[in-house]
Amino acid sequence: MSNAPTVVAVVGGGSMGAGIAQSFALIGSRVTVVETGDRAAAAARRRIDAALTRAAERGRLAEPAPSVIGRITVLSSLSGLPAEAALVVEAVPETLHLKTAVLTEAEKTMGEQAILATNTSSLSVTELGGHLSRPGQFLGMHFFNPVPASELVELVRTPATLPETLRAATAWTQALGKQEVVVNDSPGFASSRLGVALGLEAIRMVEEGVAEPEAIDTAVRLGYKHPMGPLRVTDLVGLDVRLAIAEHLHTTLGERFRPPRLLRDKVSRGELGRKSGKGFYSWP
């Protein structure tokens, strides 16, 4: 596609980073995924290859899986970040000091004209950009899981984000076949703030014995036409991820985002949702 960046780099090869890399490779971009160390890089490589192979088996690729896989390179150090990358997306875990370190190092390595984006779902994009020397070329590109199937990208602009940066990010989002929504930087943006509010209230209802998780989810699905109930969404997102976002919103926005005790207890027991096999539902 004419609006697709020729070269993209993704820092972080977990489920989100792998999905972002897969999505750009599917539209013809050459993608470099950067992980920390050989072991993590090998795991990211397996994750990406397996996802694309499954997609091909289900008839969801327009070309053979090896062709798409061949456009994705996985490296074990930021020193290999391609200088010709037009877009660099950070997709490491939701920890402020980790994201700050990765973003500042990536900015030193990437080309001067490149745009740098964070995939954070809740942290302050303005604060992250405050550590950069070129904050005008920085914004939030909040992708949703699973990235290849999701239709939405939330573009988060800071007071420093240049109009041309936002225009480029919009064009790339549309080249991916996704719909952008543009929001100003604020705690939780639009999507996480609303999603977490609904999810936390659903967890409180389970905690208080109002109804079983499946009943609550069914009520939301059928009554309000949501494609999935808030507790199943919580399992898919990860209870640990939802807890981290809730704690941040509790700190920044107040008591209405205080995490329920049930959520804390489940995370402490390792009941993290689909990735651990158990959350509010069992996942074989």
C-alpha angles and dihedrals in degrees: 000000000000094000094049117107112246094220127026130178124203119194108207125039102208123117093292096043092045091050092050091049092048092050094053093044089053091062093049104267121139106236132200116197116199123203132170112260134350095279095054091043091053090049091051090050091053091046094052095043093048093049093050092045090052091048090053092049089054092051095248098126126082091208137029115292094239090061092056093040089053091062092059122080121187120206133184099218140044089231087081095056106136111249090211094060110125092196131031116190121195112212106166125132121298097267118126098215092045094050091045092052093047094047095048091048092046091051090055091052104040127079119278093243095049123111118233120208135183122214092207114147097201116000121105109272088195091056092047090049091050089075093056130091093216105040091159089070093052133088143142120272102185109193123189130230125282087032100194092053098037117100098202138079118178110213111205118198125195126205087263098049109115119230091239090055091055092045092053093047090049092052092049092048090053091046087058088057092247133127118243126213116193118215134171116246112272134137109298092356109228104301102045093041093054095037094049093046091056093042095050093050090050089052090050089053090055090046091052094047095245092139144327118277094253092052092051092048093047091051091054094044097049100029098045101021095241110160090226135017121251096248094052088047088052090054091051095046092045126254090240091054092047091049092051092051092046091051091052092048091046089056095046104032105027144239098337088075097048106136113246117246090241091061092050092047094051092049091049089053091051094250095142101154129251095352092060096036096248138058123124085333135033116253113198 
